[in-house]
């Protein structure tokens, strides 16, 4: 990873970490002290901001996207463990949204852009959202599973999980711009292949 990219990411993560409401995400969750004995069974890959910063400072990341993945894991873990609508869940959702906005701006910097996948942050129109939502019903279970996996990783706020019934609902209106276009292209490709088979 280039030094300039590393510096930009360090600056961004230091800003996030210094926020007064970032304290729940700063250090590994001390589940024993908190009496959260089910935590390790639910959260398989714990992550926190201090660990990400240490790894970044000691050059353990090979790319910008691997840093992004670890940061997204912090919010994802919090939202997976805490109930939808709870204070911690909403806080993680807000941090996730802010992080995506910041990383999106950062990826427009020339030095960073060369190491990040090109992004399209243009927001889709209502018609494009409706078309995408309709197309989700036309793809197979396996392909739909991949869509959910991508959303879970890159735009978790667009998913509503019903753990009791093991169901996941996709809220198209809440999908981040660049993630929407990535998935829209994927779904269109799947449907195109299906048409050729017919």
N, C-alpha and C positions, 0 to 999 in steps of 0.2 A: 504494500500500500504506500502511495506517495506521501511524503512528509506533510505537504500542504493539506491533503485530504484528512490525514490523521489529526492535524492541528484543528481543522474545521470541526471534525466530529468531537474532539475533546472539548472544544469551546461550547458546542451545543449541549453535550451531556453534562458538563459542569454547570451550565445555566439551569438545566432541568433539575439537577441534583440540589442546587442551592435554593430552590423554591421551598417555602415553609411547609407546603402541603405534600412535599415529596418524601417525607420521612417514612411512610409505610413501605416505600420501594427502595430505600437506600441500602439496607443490609439484608442478608439472608433471614427468612422468617424463622424466628426461634420458637418453633412449634411446641417443643417440650415445655418451655417456660410459660407459654401461653395456653398450654393444655389442649392444643389442637392435634390430638393424636391420630386423626384420620388424614392430616395434611400430606404425609409422605405417600399415602396410598392413592391420593387423588392427583397430587402434583409430582410427576415423575422427573421433570427437569427444572429444578428451582433456578431462579436467576434474579439478580438484583443490580442496581445501578453501580454500586461500589465495585462489584466483581467485573462488570463491563468496563469500567474506567481503568481498573488495574490491568485487565487483559489488553486494552487499547494502548496504555502507556508502555507495556512490556512487549509490544509488537506481536501479540499472539493472533491478531486478525490478519487474514490475507486479502480481504476485500471489504469494501464499504457495505455490501449486502449482508455479509456475515455479522457485522456490528448491528445492523438494522434488525436482523432476525433475533439476536439475543435481547435487544431492547423490547421488541414486540412480544417476546416470550414473557417478560416481566408483567406487562399489562394482561396478557392472555391468561397467565397463571392466576392472577388476582381475580379476574372475571370468571375463571373456571371454578375457583374455590368458594367465592362469595356469591350469595344469592343475587339474582338480577334485581336491580332496584335498590340494593343496599348501599350504604355510604361508600364502602370500599369499592364496590362494583362501579358505581357512578364516577368515583374519583379516577379509577383506572381507565374507564372509558374516555374521560375528559383528557387525561394525560396521553392516551393513545391518539386521540384526535389532534392534539397540539403537536405531538411528535411527528405525525404524518405531514402536517402543514409545514413544520420546520424543515424536515428532511427533504420535502418537495422543493422548498426554496433553495436549500443547500445544493440539491442535485442540479440546479440551474447554473451553479458556478462552474466555469470551464474546467478547472482541475478535477472537480468531483464528477462532473458529467461524464468524463471519459471512463470512469470506473463504475458508473451506475447504469442500469438499463435505461434506455430512453423512456421518458414518461410523458403521458398526455394527461394534463390535469384539467382539460376542458370538461365542464360538467355536461352530462347528457341531457337531452330535452325530455319532456314528459313522454313524447311518442317513442323515443328510443328506449326509455325505461320500460314502457308497456310492451314493446316488441321483444325486448330481452326477457321480460318476465314470462311472456307467452312461450318463447323458445325454450325456457327451462323445463316446461312440461313436455316438450317434444324430444328431449334427449333421454338416454338410458340411465339406469340407476348408477352404473359405474361412473359415467361422465358427470352426473349430478354430484356424486360423491367427491369428485375432484374439484368441482366448483366450490363445494362447502369447505373442503380442505384449504383451498386458496384463500377464501374469505376468512376462515378461522385464523389464518396466519397473517394476512395483510389488512383485513378490514373487519375485525371481530364484532364491531358494533352493529354490523348489518345482519347478524345472526341472533335469533331468539330461540333458545334451547328449552325444550320441555323434557327434563330428565326423566320424569315419571313415565312418560309414554315413549321415551327414546326418539323424540322427533326434533327436527330443526327447521325453523321457518326463516326464509330469506327475505329481508326487507330491502328491496331494490333501491328505495329512496335514500338509504343510509350507506350505500356502497361508495367508497372514495373514488374520485374521478379516474385516476390512473388504473385502479384495480378493476373498475367497471369496464374500461376499454380492453384490458387484458382478457377478461372473462368473456366479453362480447365477441372478441375475435376467436377465442377458443370454441365457444358454443356455435358460432357461425361455421367454423371449420368442421365441427362434428356433424352438423346438419348437412353441410355440403357433401361430406363423404357418404352420409346415409342416402342422399338423393342419387348419388352416382351408383350406389349398390342396387338401388331400385331399378 
